[in-house]
Amino acid sequence: MAIVPNTCNRNRNISFRHSPDLKARSDKPVSSSCNNTTRTSSLRQEFHASCKGFLRFKLWVRASVSLKKKAARRLRDDHKDSQSQQVVPDDDRIEEHSSSTNWGFKNGNNFLVSSIDKKKLAEISLCGEPFRPLKEEEVAQVESAFSRSNGMKILVSHKKSNIDISGDTIQCLMPNQWLNDDVINLYLELLKERETRDPQKYFFKCHFFNTFFYIKLVCGSGYNYKAVNRWTTKKKLGYYLMDCDIIFVPIHIGIHWSLAVINNRERKFVYLDSLVNGVNPEILNALAKYLVDEAKEKSKKNIDVSSWDMEYVEECPQQLNGNDCGMFMLKYIDFYTRGLSLQFSQKDMPYFRLRTANEILRLRAD
């Protein structure tokens, strides 16, 4: 949700310093001028108060982006100064998972691929599926959907999730827009359907929580398992959550999207953030507690997660603006469900926005 300054009083005369009306009426009492000055000061204070949160976030993003750009320039300069350049084959992008201690930082290219056949991964990497070119008619369809004339018109409806996408809703996939809950949640539904449609093609059995799960889990006075207890019954899911290899949890704090992952297969909790690299133990600790409660409630098992790793992926693809955090989060999920390393960057976001819009309009993720 964007925070914008209140501009409803834009047409008010805030300053009368050069008003010809004041010059003509020299007999106007001085006290009226003082009142105007007081009113002007009050309006200015009111305006700045409404902008405070937005400007603070904007400055924070600008500082983060500036640091990332400086780091990127240093890397490019170091690369140019290097006398020996080595071409890395495609298969080398698939790295072995190395053992680690708790609270470790990991390279985003390998944290989920340790138990997958490298040859199969190499074949998928070369097929180019994550970067399939869009046809002209697909681009035209998306551009038509982005038209303001659609407005409140319902473009597509997903019956299972009961999500309707209107023209206004899908416009969040236009450049420089923040993604909304409906678009993210529908795309996660499509990823689940993709896995169900062709299970032999995808290596993990995954579960995709929607954007409201974590908020509900930690709302109010703090951690509250009872608030989400009924979200994962076998009758509702069709399977036991504890049988899943990977559980994806979208995180929305303030106005920023990030991703938490419960990796049952590798016995670890993982956190990825496209804007800030750092440790935020509260999120993973809450999910660790949730997993223990879920196993006890649904499977009647007591599990010990004290030995599980908590990894904060340091080298995952990073955004270079303040708008694409939601898109980065979706692509983290998309690539990992394919069993692929995170080989994308900021420059790919315009394409990913178009492709995501196209897949939503077709109600099918490829």
C-alpha positions in Angstrom: 0.0 0.0 0.0 1.5 3.3 -1.1 1.6 6.2 1.4 1.0 9.5 -0.4 0.8 13.0 0.9 -2.7 14.5 1.4 -3.2 16.9 -1.5 -6.9 17.5 -1.1 -6.2 21.2 -0.2 -4.1 21.8 -3.3 -6.3 24.7 -4.5 -6.1 26.7 -1.3 -4.2 30.0 -1.4 -1.4 29.2 1.0 0.7 32.3 0.4 -0.7 35.8 -0.2 2.6 37.6 -0.3 2.3 38.6 -4.0 -1.5 38.8 -4.2 -2.7 41.9 -6.2 -5.8 41.9 -4.2 -3.9 42.6 -1.0 -2.1 45.5 -2.7 -5.4 47.1 -3.8 -6.9 46.8 -0.4 -4.5 48.8 1.7 -7.1 49.3 4.4 -7.3 45.6 5.3 -6.6 45.1 9.0 -3.1 43.8 10.0 -4.7 41.1 12.2 -6.2 39.4 9.1 -2.7 39.1 7.6 -1.4 37.6 10.8 -4.3 35.1 10.7 -3.4 34.1 7.2 0.2 33.6 8.2 -0.8 31.5 11.1 -3.2 29.5 8.9 -0.4 29.0 6.3 2.0 27.7 9.0 -0.7 25.3 10.2 -1.3 23.9 6.7 2.4 23.4 6.2 2.8 21.6 9.4 -0.2 19.4 8.6 1.2 18.6 5.1 4.6 17.7 6.4 3.1 15.5 9.1 1.2 13.5 6.5 4.3 13.1 4.4 6.7 12.1 7.2 6.3 8.3 6.9 6.4 8.3 3.1 9.5 10.5 3.0 11.3 8.4 5.6 10.7 5.3 3.6 11.8 7.0 0.4 15.1 8.2 1.9 15.7 4.7 3.3 15.2 3.1 -0.1 17.4 5.7 -1.8 20.2 5.0 0.7 19.9 1.2 0.2 19.9 1.5 -3.6 22.8 3.9 -3.5 24.9 1.4 -1.5 24.0 -1.5 -3.8 24.9 0.5 -6.9 28.3 1.5 -5.3 29.0 -2.2 -4.5 28.0 -3.2 -8.1 30.4 -0.5 -9.5 33.2 -1.8 -7.3 32.6 -5.4 -8.5 32.6 -4.2 -12.2 35.9 -2.3 -11.6 37.5 -5.3 -10.0 36.3 -7.5 -12.9 37.8 -5.1 -15.4 41.1 -5.0 -13.6 41.4 -8.8 -13.5 43.8 -10.1 -16.1 42.4 -13.6 -16.3 38.7 -14.1 -17.2 37.1 -17.5 -16.9 33.9 -18.6 -18.7 31.7 -20.5 -16.3 29.7 -23.4 -17.8 26.0 -23.6 -17.2 26.3 -26.7 -15.0 28.5 -24.8 -12.6 25.5 -22.7 -11.6 24.2 -25.7 -9.8 26.3 -25.9 -6.7 26.4 -28.5 -3.9 24.9 -27.5 -0.6 27.6 -27.1 2.0 27.1 -27.9 5.6 26.6 -24.9 7.9 26.0 -23.9 11.4 22.8 -22.2 12.7 22.2 -18.6 11.9 24.3 -18.8 8.7 24.3 -16.7 5.5 24.0 -18.6 2.3 24.4 -18.0 -1.4 21.0 -17.7 -3.0 22.0 -20.1 -5.8 22.1 -23.3 -3.9 20.1 -23.4 -0.7 17.4 -25.7 -2.1 19.2 -27.9 -4.7 21.3 -30.1 -2.5 19.3 -33.3 -3.0 18.4 -32.9 -6.7 20.0 -34.7 -9.6 22.4 -32.2 -11.3 21.9 -33.5 -14.8 18.1 -32.9 -14.5 18.7 -29.4 -13.2 21.1 -28.7 -16.0 18.5 -29.8 -18.6 15.9 -27.5 -17.1 18.4 -24.6 -16.8 19.1 -24.8 -20.5 15.5 -25.0 -21.7 14.9 -21.3 -20.9 11.4 -21.8 -19.4 11.8 -19.0 -16.8 12.6 -16.6 -19.7 10.2 -17.8 -22.4 9.7 -15.0 -25.0 6.2 -13.5 -25.0 4.3 -13.5 -28.3 3.1 -10.3 -29.8 -0.5 -11.2 -29.1 0.3 -12.0 -25.5 1.9 -8.5 -25.0 -1.0 -6.9 -26.7 -3.5 -8.7 -24.4 -1.5 -7.5 -21.3 -1.4 -3.9 -22.6 -5.1 -4.0 -23.2 -5.7 -5.3 -19.7 -3.6 -2.3 -18.4 -5.9 0.2 -20.1 -7.6 2.6 -17.7 -10.9 2.0 -19.5 -11.2 -1.4 -17.9 -11.3 0.1 -14.4 -13.7 -1.9 -12.3 -14.3 -4.5 -15.0 -13.6 -8.1 -13.8 -11.0 -9.5 -16.2 -10.6 -13.0 -14.7 -12.0 -15.0 -11.8 -10.3 -17.9 -10.0 -13.1 -20.0 -8.6 -11.0 -22.1 -6.2 -9.5 -19.1 -4.4 -12.5 -16.9 -5.0 -10.2 -14.1 -6.3 -11.4 -11.7 -8.9 -8.9 -9.6 -10.8 -10.2 -6.3 -12.2 -8.6 -3.8 -14.5 -7.6 -1.7 -11.5 -6.1 -4.6 -9.7 -3.9 -5.9 -12.4 -2.5 -2.5 -13.0 -0.2 -3.1 -10.0 1.9 -5.2 -12.5 2.6 -2.1 -14.6 6.2 -0.6 -14.2 7.0 1.1 -10.9 3.9 -0.1 -9.1 3.7 -2.0 -5.8 2.1 -5.5 -6.0 -1.1 -6.1 -4.1 -2.4 -9.1 -2.2 -4.9 -10.3 -4.8 -2.3 -10.5 -7.6 0.3 -12.2 -5.3 -2.2 -14.7 -3.9 -3.6 -15.6 -7.3 -0.2 -16.2 -8.7 0.7 -18.4 -5.8 -2.5 -20.4 -6.6 -1.3 -20.8 -10.2 2.1 -22.0 -9.1 0.4 -24.7 -6.9 -1.8 -25.7 -9.9 1.3 -25.9 -12.1 3.0 -28.3 -9.7 -0.2 -30.5 -9.5 -0.6 -30.4 -13.2 2.9 -31.8 -13.9 4.3 -33.3 -10.7 7.1 -35.2 -12.6 8.5 -31.9 -13.8 8.8 -30.3 -10.3 11.1 -31.8 -7.7 9.4 -30.6 -4.5 6.0 -31.0 -3.0 5.3 -27.4 -2.0 2.8 -25.5 0.0 2.1 -21.8 -0.6 0.7 -19.8 2.2 -1.1 -16.7 1.2 -0.1 -13.1 2.1 -2.4 -13.1 5.2 -1.0 -16.1 7.0 2.0 -14.6 8.7 0.0 -11.5 9.7 -2.6 -13.7 11.2 0.0 -15.8 13.0 1.6 -12.9 14.8 -1.3 -10.5 15.0 -2.6 -8.9 18.2 -0.6 -9.7 21.3 2.0 -11.7 19.4 2.3 -15.4 18.3 -1.1 -17.1 18.1 -1.2 -20.6 16.6 -5.0 -20.9 17.2 -5.6 -18.0 14.7 -4.3 -20.2 11.9 -5.0 -23.7 13.2 -7.8 -24.4 10.7 -5.9 -23.2 7.7 -4.1 -26.5 7.2 -6.7 -29.3 7.8 -6.3 -32.2 5.5 -9.9 -31.7 4.4 -9.1 -28.2 3.3 -5.7 -28.9 1.7 -6.1 -32.4 0.5 -2.8 -33.3 2.1 -0.9 -33.0 5.4 1.2 -29.8 5.6 4.0 -31.8 7.3 4.3 -34.0 4.3 5.5 -31.0 2.1 9.1 -30.6 1.3 9.0 -26.8 1.0 6.6 -24.3 2.6 6.6 -20.8 1.3 5.5 -17.9 3.5 5.2 -14.4 2.0 6.1 -11.7 4.6 4.7 -8.2 4.4 6.0 -5.8 7.0 5.0 -2.2 6.6 5.2 -1.6 2.9 7.9 -4.2 2.0 7.6 -7.8 0.8 10.1 -10.5 1.6 10.0 -14.3 1.8 10.4 -16.9 4.5 10.8 -20.6 3.7 10.3 -23.7 5.8 12.5 -26.4 4.2 11.4 -29.7 5.7 13.6 -31.7 3.4 16.8 -30.0 4.5 15.6 -29.2 8.0 16.1 -25.5 8.0 14.4 -22.1 7.9 15.4 -19.6 5.3 14.8 -15.9 4.8 15.2 -13.9 1.6 15.0 -10.1 1.3 15.5 -8.3 -2.0 16.3 -4.9 -0.3 18.0 -5.5 3.0 20.6 -8.1 4.0 20.5 -8.8 7.7 19.2 -11.0 10.5 15.6 -10.7 11.7 15.2 -13.6 14.0 11.6 -12.8 15.0 10.2 -14.1 11.7 12.0 -17.4 11.6 11.5 -18.0 15.3 7.8 -17.6 14.9 7.7 -20.1 12.0 9.8 -22.5 14.0 7.3 -22.4 16.8 4.5 -22.8 14.3 6.0 -25.9 12.8 6.3 -27.5 16.3 2.7 -26.7 17.1 1.5 -27.8 13.7 3.2 -31.2 14.0 1.8 -31.7 17.5 -1.8 -30.7 16.5 -2.1 -32.3 13.1 0.3 -35.3 13.2 0.4 -35.9 17.0 4.2 -35.7 16.8 6.7 -33.9 19.0 9.5 -32.5 16.8 12.6 -30.7 17.9 13.7 -27.9 15.6 16.4 -26.6 17.9 19.1 -28.2 15.6 17.6 -26.8 12.4 19.6 -24.1 10.6 18.3 -20.6 10.3 19.7 -19.2 7.1 19.6 -15.6 5.9 20.4 -15.7 2.1 23.0 -13.0 1.6 23.5 -13.2 -2.1 20.0 -13.5 -3.4 19.1 -11.1 -6.3 18.6 -7.6 -5.1 16.3 -4.8 -6.3 17.7 -1.4 -7.2 14.5 0.6 -6.7 11.7 0.9 -4.2 9.0 -0.8 -6.3 9.9 -4.4 -7.1 10.1 -6.2 -3.8 6.9 -8.1 -4.5 8.0 -9.1 -7.9 11.4 -10.3 -6.5 9.5 -12.4 -3.9 7.4 -14.1 -6.5 10.4 -14.9 -8.6 12.3 -16.4 -5.6 9.3 -18.8 -5.3 8.9 -19.5 -9.0 12.6 -20.3 -9.5 12.9 -22.5 -6.4 9.8 -24.5 -7.3 11.5 -25.3 -10.6 14.6 -26.4 -8.7 16.6 -23.6 -10.3 19.2 -21.2 -8.9 18.2 -17.6 -8.7 19.7 -16.4 -12.0 17.9 -13.2 -12.5 18.3 -9.5 -11.7 16.7 -6.1 -11.6 16.9 -5.8 -15.4 14.5 -8.8 -15.8 11.7 -7.2 -13.8 9.9 -5.5 -16.7 9.7 -8.9 -18.5 8.6 -10.7 -15.3 5.8 -8.1 -14.8 4.5 -8.6 -18.3 4.8 -12.4 -18.1 3.1 -12.6 -14.7 0.2 -10.4 -16.0 -0.1 -12.7 -19.0 -0.2 -15.8 -16.8 -2.8 -14.3 -14.6 -5.0 -13.4 -17.5 -4.7 -17.0 -18.8 -5.1 -18.4 -15.2 -2.1 -20.6 -16.0 1.5 -20.4 -14.8 4.0 -21.9 -17.2 
